[in-house]
Amino acid sequence: MSFLRHHPVGARIPGSQHSVVVSLPAMADVIGYEERRPDTMRAVQTGYPRFIRHPFLLAATQQAAEEKALNPSACLPVASVAAAKQIAQFLPAATARILPVDDWALLQISAEENLAERAGKLIQHLGVTLPTRQAEGWLVAQGKLPQAEPEKLFSGDADARVRQALAPLLAPVCAADIFLCNSGMNAVYAAIEAVRAVQRPRGRNIWLQLGWLYTDTTAIFQKCLGAEEIFLLQENAPDRAALEKIFAEHGDRLAGIITEAPTNPLLQTADLEWLAATAHRHGALCIVDPSAAGLINVDVLPFADLVVTSLTKYAGHCGDILLGCIAANPASPDCAALQTALAAAYTPAYARDLARLAGV
């Protein structure tokens, strides 16, 4: 099917209920979307699930909240109870209540000004939104939808099939050691949390973001680091002189360095070989995200302790999944500790999303 034709503003692309792409055909539509103009937003009923609350999520939240005699406007849907607990830890004490709903959760937020918006942004940044297929399946089970949307799904072990497809792109990582996440941003968050868990006992509390990265990555540092942690930003990723100065001043306290290769949207790439060698000499760990290029096009694992990437784009080429993955470099001296920390930090991919990815 060719998508090279006019799609009216707000149209789903490719047309599935689970499409993660929405049409903004004119620059005026793009501006209207970014500025949240009412006429544009009325047309945009769905879109990238971390930014637009999908109708299935709205319906599931409404139904679950009413069943629990709660105000739906005070509730947010989250992929799991564990993910809801992660969100709650970044909110003021006693302002969030977690209510299990089968295999997902509602996060009830108190009525304090802007707190619901803050919680919603955290769900976006940490990549733990309730998957649309998970919401759809729950609504079908509740009798609120007649059936799930027919689509091509892999009938076998989708988890194993996706891992086997990714393993050659992440060699020598074993297929079983690849973490399949709820979204690419969840992979980024889990990787940051894993490095924090490993480096905090060593007294390392400084983070370096290298390059102007995808906005939610920066937001994680702005909203989730502790009061004792320091965030440094070096916008010009290839500037080795600036990096040498940072290492000279902070090398003994650097916990981690995160960068994209290339960066989004400026398409800059640091000298990863030099960066990894210098970071390791100073005891820092490297997280590298090649989402803008895709795993099949670049091999960054030799220069990273952790590789994180979105599977929504190149892997999910049909435009109707939201997934990500993480791999720890077996050559990293902290590989085992990082894998243990990742297991506690990430939100696993939803099974039907994996079945869709494996089936395309």
Residue pairs with C-beta under 8 A, 6 or more apart in sequence:
1 14
3 13
3 14
6 25
7 13
7 23
7 25
8 23
8 25
8 43
9 23
9 24
9 25
9 26
9 29
9 40
9 43
9 44
10 22
10 23
10 43
10 44
10 45
11 22
11 23
12 19
12 21
12 22
12 23
12 46
13 19
13 21
13 22
13 23
13 319
14 21
14 318
14 319
14 320
16 149
16 151
16 318
16 320
17 46
17 56
17 132
17 136
17 149
18 132
18 133
18 136
18 149
18 151
18 320
18 321
18 356
19 46
19 319
19 320
20 47
20 48
20 49
20 312
20 316
20 319
20 320
20 321
20 322
21 47
21 48
21 319
22 44
22 46
22 47
22 48
22 52
23 29
24 30
24 33
24 44
29 40
31 37
32 39
32 40
32 41
33 40
33 41
33 44
44 52
45 52
45 55
46 52
46 54
46 55
48 322
49 57
49 129
49 131
49 132
49 322
50 123
50 124
50 127
50 129
50 183
50 185
50 216
50 322
51 124
54 132
54 135
56 132
56 135
56 136
56 139
57 77
57 129
57 130
57 132
57 135
59 135
59 139
59 144
60 77
60 101
60 104
60 130
60 135
60 138
60 139
61 72
61 75
61 76
61 77
61 106
62 72
63 139
63 142
63 144
64 75
64 77
64 99
64 101
64 106
65 71
65 72
65 74
65 75
65 106
66 72
68 99
68 106
70 99
70 106
70 108
73 116
74 108
74 109
74 110
74 111
74 116
75 99
75 106
75 107
75 108
75 109
76 106
76 107
76 109
76 116
76 119
76 120
76 123
77 104
77 105
77 106
77 107
77 129
77 130
77 135
78 84
78 87
78 104
78 105
78 106
78 107
78 123
78 128
78 129
78 130
79 104
79 105
79 128
79 129
79 130
79 131
79 134
79 182
79 347
79 350
80 103
80 104
80 105
80 128
80 347
81 98
81 100
81 105
82 347
83 105
83 126
83 128
83 182
83 347
84 96
84 98
84 105
84 106
84 107
84 128
85 98
86 126
86 128
86 345
87 96
87 107
87 119
87 122
87 123
87 126
87 128
88 96
88 98
88 107
90 122
90 223
90 224
91 109
91 115
91 118
91 119
91 122
92 112
92 115
94 110
95 109
95 110
95 112
95 115
96 107
96 108
96 109
96 110
96 119
97 107
97 108
98 105
98 106
98 107
98 108
99 105
99 106
99 107
99 108
101 138
102 138
102 141
103 134
103 138
104 130
104 134
104 135
104 138
107 119
107 123
109 115
109 116
109 119
121 219
121 223
122 223
123 129
124 185
124 216
125 185
125 189
125 216
125 219
125 220
125 223
125 224
126 185
126 186
126 189
126 220
126 224
127 181
127 182
127 183
127 184
127 185
127 186
127 187
127 188
127 189
127 216
127 324
127 347
128 182
128 183
128 186
128 347
129 182
129 183
129 322
131 182
131 322
131 350
131 352
131 353
132 322
133 148
133 350
133 352
133 353
133 356
134 350
134 352
136 145
136 148
136 149
137 148
137 352
139 145
140 146
140 147
140 148
151 320
151 356
151 359
152 356
152 359
152 360
153 352
153 355
153 356
153 358
153 359
154 161
154 354
154 355
154 356
154 357
154 358
154 359
155 355
156 358
158 351
158 354
158 355
158 357
158 358
158 359
159 180
159 349
159 351
159 354
160 175
161 358
162 180
162 311
162 354
162 357
162 358
163 175
163 176
163 178
163 180
164 175
165 315
165 358
166 175
166 178
166 295
166 315
166 325
167 173
167 174
167 175
167 178
169 295
169 296
169 299
170 178
170 295
170 301
170 307
170 327
171 301
172 330
173 301
173 327
173 328
173 329
173 330
177 327
177 328
177 330
177 339
178 325
178 326
178 327
179 187
179 190
179 325
179 326
179 327
179 342
179 343
179 346
180 311
180 323
180 324
180 325
180 348
180 349
180 354
181 187
181 190
181 323
181 324
181 325
181 326
181 346
181 347
181 348
181 349
182 322
182 323
182 324
182 346
182 347
182 348
182 349
182 350
183 310
183 312
183 322
183 323
183 324
184 291
184 308
184 309
184 310
184 311
184 312
184 323
184 324
185 216
185 217
185 324
186 324
186 346
186 347
187 308
187 309
187 310
187 324
187 325
187 326
187 346
188 216
188 217
188 220
188 258
188 287
188 289
188 308
188 324
189 220
189 224
189 345
190 308
190 326
190 342
190 345
190 346
190 347
191 258
191 287
191 306
191 308
191 326
191 342
192 207
192 220
192 221
192 224
192 256
192 258
192 287
193 341
193 344
193 345
194 306
194 338
194 341
194 342
194 345
195 255
195 256
195 285
195 287
195 305
195 306
195 338
195 341
196 229
196 255
196 256
197 337
197 341
197 344
197 345
198 285
198 334
198 337
198 338
198 341
199 205
199 255
199 256
199 285
200 255
202 283
203 253
204 253
204 254
204 255
204 283
204 284
205 226
205 228
205 229
205 230
205 253
205 255
206 229
206 230
206 231
206 232
206 250
206 253
206 254
206 255
207 221
207 225
207 229
207 230
207 231
207 232
207 254
207 255
207 256
207 257
207 258
208 232
208 233
208 234
208 246
208 250
208 254
208 256
208 257
208 258
208 284
209 217
209 218
209 221
209 231
209 232
209 233
209 234
209 257
209 258
209 259
210 234
210 237
210 243
210 257
210 258
210 259
210 270
210 275
211 234
211 235
211 236
211 237
211 259
211 260
211 263
211 266
211 268
211 270
212 235
212 263
212 265
212 266
212 268
213 258
213 259
213 260
213 263
213 264
213 289
214 260
214 264
214 289
214 291
217 258
217 289
218 233
221 231
222 231
225 231
229 255
230 253
232 246
232 250
234 242
234 243
234 246
236 242
236 268
237 259
237 263
237 268
237 269
237 270
238 268
238 269
238 270
238 271
240 271
240 274
243 270
243 275
243 278
244 278
247 254
247 278
247 279
247 282
251 282
251 283
251 284
252 282
252 283
254 279
254 282
254 283
254 284
255 284
255 285
256 284
256 285
256 286
256 287
257 275
257 279
257 284
257 285
257 286
257 287
258 286
258 287
258 288
258 289
259 270
259 272
259 275
259 286
259 287
259 288
259 289
260 288
260 289
260 290
260 291
260 292
261 269
261 270
261 272
261 288
261 289
261 290
261 292
261 293
261 298
261 300
262 268
262 269
262 292
262 293
263 269
263 292
264 291
264 292
267 292
272 288
272 300
272 303
272 304
273 302
273 303
275 286
275 303
276 286
276 302
276 303
276 304
279 285
279 286
280 286
285 305
285 306
285 332
285 334
285 338
286 303
286 304
286 305
286 306
287 304
287 305
287 306
287 307
287 308
288 300
288 303
288 304
288 306
288 307
288 308
289 307
289 308
289 309
290 297
290 298
290 300
290 307
290 309
291 308
291 309
291 310
291 313
294 309
294 313
294 314
294 315
295 309
295 314
295 315
296 314
300 307
301 307
301 327
301 329
302 329
302 331
304 329
305 328
305 329
305 332
305 334
305 335
305 338
306 326
306 327
306 328
306 329
306 332
306 338
306 342
307 326
307 327
307 329
308 324
308 325
308 326
309 324
309 325
310 323
310 324
311 321
311 323
311 324
311 325
311 357
312 321
312 322
312 323
312 324
315 323
315 357
316 322
316 323
316 357
316 360
317 360
318 360
320 356
321 353
321 356
321 357
322 353
323 349
323 353
323 354
323 357
326 342
326 346
328 335
328 338
328 339
328 342
329 335
332 338
